[in-house]
Amino acid sequence: MARFLVRRLIAMVALLFVISLVTFLLFIVALPNGSPAAEIAGRLATPAEVHLITVRYGFDKPIWVQYVKTMANIFGGSAYSYQSGFNVDQQIVAGLPATVSLALGAGFIWLLTSILVGTLAAIRAGRYTDRVLTVLSMIGVSMPPFFLGGVLIYYAGYKLGIIPLGGYVPWSQGVGDWLWHLVAPWFTLSILFIGIYSRVLRSTILDTINDDFVRTAKAKGLSGRQVLIRHVLRNSLIPIFSLWGLDLAQVIGGGAILTESVYSLHGVGYLAYQSVGHLDTITLLAIVMLTALAVVVLSALTEIVYAILDPRVRLQ
Amino acid sequence: MSAVEPLLEVEDLRVSFATEDGIVRAVDGVSFSVAPGEVLAIVGESGSGKSVTAMTLMGLTRGPNARIEGRATFAGKDLISASERDLQHIRGASMAMVFQDPMSSLNPVYRIGHQIVEQIRVHDRNVSRAQAMARAVELMERVGIPRAAERLRSYPHEFSGGMRQRVMIAMALSCSPKLLIADEPTTALDVTIQAQILEELRTLREQTDAGIILVTHDLAVVADIADRIVVMYSGRVVEQGTLDEIFYDPMHPYSWGLLGSITRVDRDRSQRLAAIPGMPPSLLHTPRGCHFRPRCVHAFGKCTEDPQLSARIPGNAEHRDRCWLELEQKRTLRMVGGQIGLASPEPVIS
């Protein structure tokens, strides 16, 4: 276990380095965004002012010096957006509560719902229930958040007033209000994943059901439900959990850009959306680093959980 | 044997499955019985319906595409018409099964001990976990697993195939079944392990009064353990009788073929190993009349009529077969090169 963690830590640092390098080259060097100094100086700046900023920000230094400095700033908490002038890390931290609330709530909803839906579809495979669920899953998968969100906000929010029109209320300002503002985003984000997960689970269950050990379980005299839960589901859920860990990491890392944007949920994804609009490369760079960090950490956690769930897997 | 009330009586069992290609008649009118303490071997090649017969008795072939008819009376209850709930109480308790592939028959995510305990406790809720564990250790020792108390905490992947099959047997024995069905229990194992597993079965039948159904394609396996043999071909019983009757006085050409294809130490090694020519018929389109007819060198006109499984030897009601040949013809035709076998259609050049 200790060896696993150390190795994972080294791999994590290496991975973050590579990702940061690629993103840096992509965003800062290759992105045709004109000179960052001119951007900072504004449209009315004189060439002398631009030159001053170039020197002060170090845009005249070699690329690798700029890279090291930028990364030091991002990880040291002193990176500022060239566009807005805000502290990048503070903005991300400010967005995290909304994003984590969205991710965890939606994550549990889509996990539990897809377990129910997937199992039901599998045990009714080929029959009416299964067909209806298949169609619903397909609709869920092909329902983009901006569409579903738009429809919900217009009808349930604007017309009926049963959900707010958007925005995020922190937990500290009232759990009820927090919940009320999150219900629609949770639902919107979950629908997509429920569609995918329930399909995946349905097919893993149908694979597992034909396994020899399931026949053994029946031959032991277990009831249909005991066989299903203890032997089929217990084994079929393993891949679902590892999928879940990675998707959750995505959302925590600001991946739910569409959902956060359509509901004006001021989280990391919303910040990413705004940064893309303004070509705010420093902020984007920092968000990419957060996403990478979340994915790397959660995939290590997922592997640990995987090894617990499946004793044949060894951590290395 | 017939004086004892049979433990299991199967009458005219028919199992067919609806597939995309049509109806597959996997078991086509099979009847046999097993007495307490008796080992009945069901022998036949792949696709003869022997495994489906065994699974059907356990209620494991039930499904929307399966059609099961006939009767199988076990301890006064018909297994075919029994409710799923009734079957649950029988399965694993008074009737247990050991499967062919021990490598995949145990759930990889649970410890061995847990899997044995699960079966004990599902049939008797009054047994505590600790008691069940103690019983699991006993069972594992009984089937020859060393350091049983320790191995209880192992996972299946930490066991070899032979050890896993012992676990399967221990599990099957956990509720002291009256009937044990072993479906090719040694097929996936090394020959040395095979012998050990068969030894366990032999010990079991000596120690308990349980009846055993041993399903196998290997006549050599049954030679020193079976009391009676049922030979199946293409979903039907083609011959049944005692071990000696089948080995020394076989009546059906298919049985001759099976006997002829056993490797024997006392046979001339320059000879090629005999094989039955051709392939078993598809169960979608079984031949008219005797199912073995297309592969049988002794087939004649009458073989297009269905032969019934009946006693064809005067004075012996228990030895039955499904072959139209006359008794004396059979006894002459089955001798090939001084041994019992199925004559080749043309001389085999090795």
HADDOCK unambig.tbl for C-alpha pairs under 7 A between the chains (distance, minus, plus):
assign (segid A and resid 212 and name CA) (segid B and resid 104 and name CA) 5.62 0.50 0.50
assign (segid A and resid 212 and name CA) (segid B and resid 105 and name CA) 4.75 0.50 0.50
assign (segid A and resid 213 and name CA) (segid B and resid 104 and name CA) 6.16 0.50 0.50
assign (segid A and resid 213 and name CA) (segid B and resid 105 and name CA) 4.19 0.50 0.50
assign (segid A and resid 213 and name CA) (segid B and resid 106 and name CA) 4.86 0.50 0.50
assign (segid A and resid 213 and name CA) (segid B and resid 107 and name CA) 5.15 0.50 0.50
assign (segid A and resid 216 and name CA) (segid B and resid 105 and name CA) 6.07 0.50 0.50
assign (segid A and resid 219 and name CA) (segid B and resid 58 and name CA) 6.92 0.50 0.50
assign (segid A and resid 219 and name CA) (segid B and resid 91 and name CA) 5.52 0.50 0.50
assign (segid A and resid 219 and name CA) (segid B and resid 92 and name CA) 5.75 0.50 0.50
assign (segid A and resid 219 and name CA) (segid B and resid 96 and name CA) 6.84 0.50 0.50
assign (segid A and resid 219 and name CA) (segid B and resid 97 and name CA) 6.60 0.50 0.50
assign (segid A and resid 220 and name CA) (segid B and resid 91 and name CA) 5.83 0.50 0.50
assign (segid A and resid 220 and name CA) (segid B and resid 92 and name CA) 4.14 0.50 0.50
assign (segid A and resid 220 and name CA) (segid B and resid 119 and name CA) 5.62 0.50 0.50
assign (segid A and resid 221 and name CA) (segid B and resid 88 and name CA) 4.49 0.50 0.50
assign (segid A and resid 221 and name CA) (segid B and resid 89 and name CA) 6.15 0.50 0.50
assign (segid A and resid 221 and name CA) (segid B and resid 91 and name CA) 4.63 0.50 0.50
assign (segid A and resid 221 and name CA) (segid B and resid 92 and name CA) 5.06 0.50 0.50
assign (segid A and resid 222 and name CA) (segid B and resid 88 and name CA) 6.40 0.50 0.50
assign (segid A and resid 222 and name CA) (segid B and resid 122 and name CA) 6.61 0.50 0.50
assign (segid A and resid 223 and name CA) (segid B and resid 88 and name CA) 6.45 0.50 0.50
assign (segid A and resid 310 and name CA) (segid B and resid 109 and name CA) 5.50 0.50 0.50
assign (segid A and resid 311 and name CA) (segid B and resid 109 and name CA) 5.93 0.50 0.50
assign (segid A and resid 312 and name CA) (segid B and resid 157 and name CA) 6.78 0.50 0.50
